[in-house]
Amino acid sequence: MSKKTTPLDLKLTPAVEEPAKSLTLPAKIVVVKWEDIQSETGWSEDLDPEPPVFNTIGYLVTKTKRKVVICDTIPGNGTITVFPSGCILEIKEIGTLTE
């Protein structure tokens, strides 16, 4: 007896915005509150774990419906972190770097 399978319909939407070439001043300083996946190996008693939640601070580079990009250094765009929008719980602007 064979099982009938249905292919997944994975439609990816490209970003609409032009990517930033280099971050310039003034730059927004933000805290991104986000949740991550969690995986456990071995035997586990908890069959309903919660995803871990984190806060990451950085300079806002790009914000679209699909993603949020921050970096840790200006100028030069230092370390870049890309958050898929689906994992973001909240974004707070905590300041602006002007000089």
N, C-alpha and C positions, 0 to 999 in steps of 0.2 A: 504494500500500500504506500503510495507516494503522497507527500504533503504538498499542497499547493502554496506557493510563495508569491507575495506581492512585492515588486521592487519599490524601494523608497523613492519618493519624489523629492530630491534635494536640489532646490533651486537657490543658487547663490546670487545675491544682488551685489554688484560692485559698488564701491564707494563713489559718491557723486562729486565730492569736493576735491579740489586740487590739494595734494599733500604739501605740508609746510616744508620749505627748503631750509629754513633756519629760524629759530625762535628769536623774536625781537622784543625790545621793551616798549611799552609796559607789558609785563607778563603776569597773568593771574596765577596765584598760588592756591592750590586746591587740595582737599582731602577726599580721596575716593574710598568709599566704604563698599566692599565687594565680598562675594562669597565664592568659595572654591569647591571643586569636587572633592570627595573623600572616598578612599578605598581602604578596605581592611582585609588582611589576609588571615588565614587560620580560622579557628572557631570564634564565634562572637555571640554574645548573649543579646546584644542590642540589634534588633531587626529594623529599627526605625531611627537611625542616627541623623543628626542635623549637619548640614554643610558648615564647615568652619568659616567664620567671618573675619576679615582683615581690614585695616585702614592703611592706605598708602598716600604719602604727601609728595607733591611735585608741582612743576610748572605746567599749566595746560597748553598743549600743543595743538590738538585737534579734537573736536567733539562732533560726532555725527549720530545718526540713528543707529548705525552699525557698531561704532566703536568710540572709545575715548583714549587719547594718547597723551601721556605726560612724560616729562623728562626731569632729570635731577640737576642739570647744570646749564647755565647761560653765560656767555654764548658757547656754541659748539654742540649743543644738544646732548651732551653726556649720555647717561644710560636712559634708554627709551623703554617705557612700559606701555603695552597695548592691552586694554581691557575690552573684551566683547561686551556690548551693551547688556546682554542677558544676564551677566554676572554682577552688574552694578546695582547696589541697593540705594546709594545716595552719593551725591557730589556736593561738597560744601566749598564755597569760595572763602578763604580765610585771610586773603590779603592780595596786594599787588606790588610787584617789584617795579620801581620806576627808574632806578639808576644803579 
